[in-house]
Amino acid sequence: MDQLVSRAAQRLRELPRGMFIALEGGDGSGKTTQINLLRQRLEAHGANVLTTFEPGATPLGHQLRELVMHGPEDVDPRTEALLYAADRAYHVATMIRPALAAGTTVITDRYLDSSVAYQGIGRGLGERAIRDLSLWATDGLLPDAVIVLNIDPEVGLSRRGEEKDRLERAGDRFHEQVARHYQEAARLEPGRYRLVDANGSVEETFTGVVTALLEVLGGDR
């Protein structure tokens, strides 16, 4: 495993600009754990890494996150989508683009695909409408790699325990639709997307994440 991480870090250092990586997946798939592991191990091999998340990584974003996650139950889907877009616009302008320009690898916990999955598919607002909204908000910034942690929705939600926010309290059909979106996105854009089985242990999943990153970078497994 250490050799895989070393190769990935070397390729990241050789890039002319920072690489933008998004980890996506359903609730309880372990994105935060994997992002922290990836940052720690890449940095140990000399890569310059910034980790971030959506929604809520900026002070403004934190306020928007509170509205979305813990606000009133009657927040309608369009309002929810616009709040996410505002968070992403500010996040990209103040954190992500400056870091990439400085040559830093940026790894984010959720990005555009979360909005497409949750608001476009799950909330029924339309995949294209939400994608276009996000592209407008970010001036077209897309990740160089999207690593999707693929987990059974029931397993993911059980890992989260009893404390659930408003989105996590949505029904089974909602979470199944979200899971299907990630799988379809990976099928349609195999150059940027990689599916990683996240039903196993943390270390097994991490091996899959690093392997996926190397594949997108064009490195050997």
VOBA-1610 file (N, C-alpha, C; in pm, whole numbers, padded with zeros to 5 digits, always signed):
BEGIN
Met+00083-00121+00000Met+00000+00000+00000Met+00086+00126+00000Asp+00195+00126+00078Asp+00280+00244+00086Asp+00339+00278-00050Gln+00370+00177-00130Gln+00425+00201-00264Gln+00320+00267-00354Leu+00195+00224-00341Leu+00087+00284-00420Leu+00072+00432-00386Val+00072+00462-00257Val+00058+00601-00213Val+00177+00684-00261Ser+00297+00627-00254Ser+00417+00698-00298Ser+00409+00733-00446Arg+00361+00639-00529Arg+00348+00665-00672Arg+00245+00774-00698Ala+00134+00768-00625Ala+00031+00870-00642Ala+00085+01008-00604Ala+00156+01017-00492Ala+00212+01146-00448Ala+00312+01201-00549Gln+00393+01113-00605Gln+00492+01157-00704Gln+00423+01216-00827Arg+00318+01149-00874Arg+00247+01199-00992Arg+00177+01331-00963Leu+00125+01345-00844Leu+00061+01472-00806Leu+00163+01586-00804Arg+00282+01559-00755Arg+00387+01662-00750Arg+00430+01704-00889Glu+00418+01614-00986Glu+00462+01642-01123Glu+00361+01720-01205Leu+00238+01734-01156Leu+00134+01803-01232Leu+00163+01953-01239Pro+00127+02018-01352Pro+00152+02163-01366Pro+00063+02250-01278Arg-00049+02196-01232Arg-00137+02268-01140Arg-00192+02168-01039Gly-00257+02218-00936Gly-00315+02128-00838Gly-00423+02041-00899Met-00436+01920-00850Met-00541+01829-00895Met-00662+01844-00803Phe-00780+01846-00864Phe-00905+01861-00790Phe-00973+01725-00783Ile-00988+01672-00662Ile-01044+01539-00639Ile-01168+01552-00552Ala-01276+01488-00593Ala-01398+01486-00512Ala-01426+01343-00468Leu-01454+01323-00341Leu-01504+01196-00292Leu-01654+01209-00273Glu-01726+01118-00336Glu-01871+01118-00331Glu-01920+00984-00278Gly-02047+00979-00243Gly-02106+00855-00196Gly-02221+00883-00103Gly-02298+00780-00076Gly-02413+00794+00011Gly-02375+00818+00156Asp-02474+00850+00236Asp-02452+00874+00379Asp-02394+00750+00445Gly-02291+00769+00529Gly-02230+00658+00600Gly-02130+00579+00520Ser-02092+00628+00402Ser-01998+00553+00318Ser-01853+00570+00364Gly-01826+00663+00454Gly-01691+00678+00508Gly-01605+00779+00436Lys-01667+00875+00369Lys-01590+00973+00292Lys-01491+01051+00378Thr-01536+01100+00491Thr-01448+01182+00576Thr-01328+01102+00624Thr-01350+00978+00664Thr-01240+00891+00708Thr-01140+00871+00597Gln-01188+00842+00476Gln-01099+00816+00363Gln-01024+00942+00321Ile-01089+01056+00324Ile-01022+01181+00288Ile-00909+01211+00385Asn-00934+01193+00513Asn-00830+01219+00612Asn-00712+01124+00596Leu-00741+00998+00570Leu-00633+00901+00546Leu-00553+00938+00422Leu-00623+00974+00316Leu-00556+01008+00190Leu-00466+01130+00208Arg-00516+01231+00275Arg-00434+01350+00300Arg-00310+01317+00382Gln-00328+01244+00492Gln-00216+01212+00580Gln-00108+01134+00506Arg-00149+01036+00427Arg-00050+00949+00363Arg+00014+01015+00241Leu-00062+01096+00168Leu-00002+01170+00057Leu+00097+01274+00109Glu+00061+01344+00215Glu+00151+01444+00272Glu+00279+01379+00325Ala+00267+01258+00377Ala+00385+01187+00426Ala+00484+01158+00314His+00435+01159+00190His+00521+01136+00073His+00545+01265-00005Gly+00524+01378+00059Gly+00565+01505-00001Gly+00463+01579-00083Ala+00341+01530-00091Ala+00238+01601-00167Ala+00179+01714-00084Asn+00143+01822-00150Asn+00080+01937-00084Asn-00071+01923-00101Val-00144+01904+00009Val-00286+01867+00001Val-00370+01959+00089Leu-00483+02002+00033Leu-00586+02072+00109Leu-00712+01987+00109Thr-00766+01957+00226Thr-00894+01887+00233Thr-01003+01985+00272Thr-01120+01964+00213Thr-01233+02051+00242Thr-01362+01970+00228Phe-01476+02035+00239Phe-01602+01961+00238Phe-01716+02054+00199Glu-01827+01994+00160Glu-01950+02068+00131Glu-02068+01997+00194Pro-02164+02074+00241Pro-02163+02219+00255Pro-02097+02261+00385Gly-02053+02388+00392Gly-02014+02444+00520Gly-01867+02464+00548Ala-01779+02459+00449Ala-01636+02470+00477Ala-01592+02613+00508Thr-01669+02711+00464Thr-01637+02851+00490Thr-01731+02905+00598Pro-01698+03019+00659Pro-01790+03077+00758Pro-01930+03101+00701Leu-01937+03155+00579Leu-02068+03173+00516Leu-02133+03038+00490Gly-02053+02944+00441Gly-02106+02811+00412Gly-02159+02741+00536His-02096+02765+00651His-02143+02703+00775His-02285+02749+00807Gln-02311+02876+00787Gln-02446+02927+00812Gln-02547+02864+00716Leu-02507+02850+00590Leu-02596+02788+00492Leu-02619+02640+00525Arg-02512+02573+00570Arg-02524+02432+00607Arg-02626+02413+00720Glu-02621+02500+00819Glu-02715+02490+00929Glu-02859+02505+00881Leu-02880+02593+00785Leu-03015+02611+00731Leu-03062+02485+00659Val-02972+02424+00581Val-03009+02306+00502Val-03026+02183+00590Met-02928+02158+00677Met-02925+02034+00753Met-03019+02033+00873His-03034+02148+00937His-03109+02150+01063His-03217+02257+01065Gly-03250+02308+00948Gly-03353+02410+00940Gly-03492+02349+00945Pro-03592+02431+00920Pro-03730+02383+00925Pro-03758+02274+00822Glu-03849+02185+00856Glu-03881+02073+00767Glu-03950+02119+00639Asp-04002+02242+00638Asp-04075+02287+00519Asp-03986+02360+00418Val-03852+02352+00433Val-03764+02407+00331Val-03788+02330+00201Asp-03832+02400+00098Asp-03869+02331-00026Asp-03745+02299-00109Pro-03755+02203-00202Pro-03638+02157-00277Pro-03564+02267-00353Arg-03636+02363-00412Arg-03568+02468-00487Arg-03485+02559-00395Thr-03540+02590-00281Thr-03465+02670-00183Thr-03340+02595-00140Glu-03355+02467-00113Glu-03243+02382-00073Glu-03133+02385-00179Ala-03173+02369-00307Ala-03076+02366-00417Ala-03003+02499-00430Leu-03074+02610-00414Leu-03012+02741-00426Leu-02915+02768-00310Leu-02948+02721-00192Leu-02857+02737-00078Leu-02728+02659-00102Tyr-02740+02537-00155Tyr-02621+02458-00187Tyr-02537+02528-00294Ala-02603+02584-00395Ala-02529+02651-00502Ala-02454+02774-00450Ala-02517+02848-00359Ala-02451+02965-00300Ala-02328+02922-00220Asp-02343+02817-00143Asp-02230+02764-00066Asp-02116+02725-00158Arg-02149+02656-00267Arg-02045+02607-00359Arg-01977+02723-00431Ala-02051+02823-00472Ala-01992+02937-00541Ala-01886+03005-00455Tyr-01919+03028-00329Tyr-01826+03095-00238Tyr-01708+03004-00204His-01736+02877-00186His-01633+02777-00156His-01528+02772-00266Val-01574+02765-00391Val-01483+02758-00505Val-01403+02887-00519Ala-01469+03001-00507Ala-01403+03129-00529Ala-01299+03160-00422Thr-01326+03122-00298Thr-01238+03164-00188Thr-01140+03057-00141Met-01167+02930-00172Met-01080+02823-00123Met-01023+02736-00234Ile-01111+02682-00318Ile-01067+02578-00410Ile-00981+02633-00523Arg-01031+02734-00596Arg-00952+02788-00708Arg-00817+02844-00663Pro-00809+02922-00556Pro-00677+02971-00514Pro-00579+02858-00480Ala-00628+02753-00417Ala-00539+02641-00382Ala-00490+02569-00507Leu-00579+02544-00602Leu-00539+02478-00726Leu-00436+02561-00802Ala-00457+02692-00807Ala-00364+02780-00877Ala-00226+02779-00812Ala-00222+02754-00682Ala-00095+02749-00609Ala-00027+02612-00619Gly-00089+02519-00692Gly-00030+02387-00709Gly-00067+02286-00603Thr-00167+02318-00522Thr-00209+02229-00414Thr-00315+02131-00463Thr-00303+02005-00426Thr-00407+01907-00452Thr-00523+01933-00357Val-00642+01948-00411Val-00761+01974-00330Val-00849+01850-00330Ile-00883+01801-00211Ile-00972+01686-00197Ile-01095+01732-00121Thr-01211+01723-00184Thr-01333+01768-00120Thr-01428+01653-00089Asp-01488+01663+00026Asp-01593+01571+00069Asp-01725+01626+00015Arg-01767+01574-00099Arg-01885+01615-00176Arg-01857+01736-00264Tyr-01927+01733-00381Tyr-01920+01847-00473Tyr-02045+01842-00560Leu-02030+01875-00687Leu-02145+01887-00777Leu-02234+01764-00779Asp-02175+01645-00781Asp-02256+01523-00792Asp-02350+01503-00675Ser-02312+01553-00558Ser-02404+01542-00445Ser-02530+01623-00470Ser-02515+01742-00527Ser-02633+01823-00558Ser-02717+01758-00666Val-02652+01706-00770Val-02727+01640-00877Val-02802+01519-00822Ala-02735+01442-00736Ala-02797+01322-00680Ala-02909+01356-00583Tyr-02881+01446-00490Tyr-02978+01473-00383Tyr-03090+01566-00427Gln-03055+01676-00496Gln-03160+01770-00537Gln-03218+01736-00675Gly-03129+01704-00769Gly-03176+01676-00904Gly-03256+01547-00915Ile-03200+01439-00862Ile-03264+01308-00871Ile-03356+01285-00751Gly-03298+01291-00631Gly-03374+01258-00512Gly-03491+01351-00485Arg-03471+01482-00509Arg-03578+01580-00485Arg-03661+01608-00609Gly-03623+01547-00721Gly-03704+01559-00842Gly-03693+01691-00916Leu-03584+01766-00896Leu-03568+01894-00965Leu-03506+01881-01103Gly-03456+01764-01135Gly-03398+01741-01267Gly-03247+01747-01265Glu-03186+01641-01317Glu-03040+01631-01317Glu-02976+01747-01393Arg-03026+01776-01512Arg-02966+01881-01594Arg-02977+02018-01528Ala-03094+02049-01472Ala-03115+02180-01410Ala-03017+02204-01296Ile-02998+02102-01212Ile-02909+02118-01097Ile-02763+02121-01140Arg-02728+02040-01239Arg-02591+02043-01291Arg-02559+02181-01351Asp-02652+02233-01431Asp-02630+02364-01492Asp-02619+02474-01387Leu-02701+02466-01283Leu-02695+02564-01174Leu-02558+02562-01107Ser-02507+02443-01080Ser-02378+02431-01014Ser-02265+02477-01104Leu-02273+02444-01233Leu-02169+02489-01326Leu-02167+02641-01337Trp-02285+02702-01336Trp-02290+02848-01338Trp-02230+02906-01210Ala-02265+02847-01097Ala-02217+02897-00968Ala-02065+02888-00955Thr-02005+02788-01019Thr-01861+02765-01004Thr-01781+02807-01127Asp-01849+02871-01224Asp-01785+02908-01350Asp-01723+02786-01418Gly-01796+02674-01410Gly-01760+02555-01485Gly-01655+02465-01424Leu-01620+02485-01298Leu-01514+02403-01238Leu-01564+02263-01207Leu-01499+02163-01267Leu-01530+02022-01242Leu-01407+01954-01184Pro-01426+01853-01100Pro-01312+01778-01046Pro-01238+01702-01156Asp-01108+01687-01139Asp-01030+01603-01229Asp-01058+01456-01206Ala-01094+01422-01083Ala-01127+01284-01048Ala-01242+01285-00948Val-01338+01196-00971Val-01449+01177-00878Val-01445+01032-00833Ile-01414+01010-00705Ile-01407+00875-00650Ile-01534+00853-00568Val-01613+00757-00613Val-01744+00731-00552Val-01732+00610-00459Leu-01758+00631-00331Leu-01759+00521-00235Leu-01896+00454-00243Asn-01897+00336-00301Asn-02020+00265-00331Asn-02059+00177-00212Ile-02174+00208-00152Ile-02216+00133-00033Ile-02366+00110-00040Asp-02409-00003+00013Asp-02552-00029+00022Asp-02616+00078+00110Pro-02723+00144+00062Pro-02784+00253+00141Pro-02821+00213+00283Glu-02870+00091+00302Glu-02908+00048+00437Glu-02786+00035+00527Val-02677-00016+00471Val-02553-00028+00549Val-02501+00111+00587Gly-02503+00202+00490Gly-02454+00337+00515Gly-02533+00408+00624Leu-02664+00401+00616Leu-02747+00470+00715Leu-02734+00406+00853Ser-02714+00273+00857Ser-02697+00207+00986Ser-02567+00251+01053Arg-02465+00282+00974Arg-02338+00330+01028Arg-02354+00468+01092Arg-02450+00544+01044Arg-02468+00680+01094Arg-02531+00682+01233Gly-02596+00574+01272Gly-02657+00568+01404Gly-02791+00639+01408Glu-02835+00672+01528Glu-02969+00729+01546Glu-02976+00878+01513Glu-02864+00951+01527Glu-02865+01094+01500Glu-02862+01117+01349Lys-02971+01164+01292Lys-02980+01186+01148Lys-03029+01328+01122Asp-02970+01393+01019Asp-03019+01525+00981Asp-03139+01508+00888Arg-03189+01621+00839Arg-03314+01618+00762Arg-03300+01536+00633Leu-03186+01545+00565Leu-03166+01468+00443Leu-03155+01319+00472Glu-03089+01285+00582Glu-03071+01144+00615Glu-03201+01079+00661Arg-03299+01161+00700Arg-03428+01107+00742Arg-03521+01080+00623Ala-03475+01113+00503Ala-03557+01086+00384Ala-03574+00935+00368Gly-03674+00896+00289Gly-03710+00755+00278Gly-03611+00670+00200Asp-03634+00537+00204Asp-03546+00443+00138Asp-03536+00469-00012Arg-03647+00501-00076Arg-03647+00524-00221Arg-03555+00639-00257Phe-03557+00744-00176Phe-03470+00860-00198Phe-03324+00817-00201His-03282+00740-00101His-03141+00700-00092His-03104+00599-00200Glu-03197+00517-00243Glu-03171+00426-00354Glu-03151+00503-00484Gln-03230+00609-00505Gln-03214+00692-00624Gln-03078+00761-00625Val-03036+00808-00509Val-02905+00872-00497Val-02795+00774-00533Ala-02802+00652-00481Ala-02701+00550-00509Ala-02696+00518-00657Arg-02811+00510-00722Arg-02816+00481-00866Arg-02753+00593-00948His-02771+00716-00904His-02709+00827-00978His-02558+00812-00982Tyr-02496+00784-00869Tyr-02351+00771-00866Tyr-02303+00659-00958Gln-02375+00550-00959Gln-02337+00438-01045Gln-02349+00474-01192Glu-02455+00547-01228Glu-02475+00587-01367Glu-02371+00690-01410Ala-02336+00782-01323Ala-02234+00882-01356Ala-02101+00815-01385Ala-02066+00714-01306Ala-01941+00641-01327Ala-01943+00566-01460Arg-02060+00518-01499Arg-02072+00447-01627Arg-02056+00542-01745Leu-02111+00663-01733Leu-02111+00758-01844Leu-01979+00831-01861Glu-01905+00851-01752Glu-01777+00924-01759Glu-01666+00843-01693Pro-01627+00732-01756Pro-01526+00645-01694Pro-01388+00710-01683Gly-01363+00817-01758Gly-01234+00883-01750Gly-01212+00957-01620Arg-01320+01013-01565Arg-01308+01092-01441Arg-01359+01018-01318Tyr-01452+00926-01338Tyr-01520+00862-01225Tyr-01463+00723-01198Arg-01455+00690-01070Arg-01419+00555-01029Arg-01511+00514-00913Leu-01564+00392-00922Leu-01644+00336-00813Leu-01555+00251-00724Val-01566+00272-00594Val-01487+00195-00497Val-01584+00129-00399Asp-01569+00000-00378Asp-01653-00072-00283Asp-01620-00026-00141Ala-01719+00031-00073Ala-01698+00084+00063Ala-01768+00001+00168Asn-01809-00121+00134Asn-01879-00206+00230Asn-01783-00279+00324Gly-01653-00281+00291Gly-01557-00353+00372Gly-01493-00267+00480Ser-01372-00305+00519Ser-01300-00234+00625Ser-01246-00101+00574Val-01203-00017+00666Val-01145+00113+00630Val-01023+00094+00541Glu-00935+00000+00577Glu-00812-00020+00499Glu-00842-00079+00362Glu-00939-00169+00353Glu-00978-00223+00223Glu-01031-00113+00133Thr-01114-00028+00188Thr-01168+00083+00110Thr-01057+00178+00068Phe-00962+00204+00158Phe-00853+00295+00125Phe-00768+00241+00011Thr-00744+00111+00009Thr-00672+00051-00103Thr-00744+00079-00234Gly-00876+00066-00231Gly-00955+00096-00350Gly-00946+00242-00391Val-00945+00332-00294Val-00937+00476-00322Val-00804+00511-00389Val-00694+00462-00334Val-00562+00493-00390Val-00547+00431-00529Thr-00595+00309-00546Thr-00592+00245-00677Thr-00670+00327-00779Ala-00788+00373-00738Ala-00870+00455-00827Ala-00799+00584-00865Leu-00735+00648-00768Leu-00663+00773-00796Leu-00550+00749-00895Leu-00476+00641-00877Leu-00367+00610-00970Leu-00419+00584-01110Glu-00533+00519-01121Glu-00591+00494-01253Glu-00623+00624-01325Val-00682+00719-01254Val-00714+00848-01316Val-00587+00924-01351Leu-00485+00913-01266Leu-00357+00980-01292Leu-00279+00914-01404Gly-00321+00793-01442Gly-00250+00721-01546Gly-00133+00640-01496Gly-00131+00615-01366Gly-00022+00537-01307Gly-00054+00390-01302Asp+00049+00310-01277Asp+00030+00166-01262Asp-00033+00136-01127Arg-00104+00024-01120Arg-00158-00019-00991Arg-00047-00071-00902
//
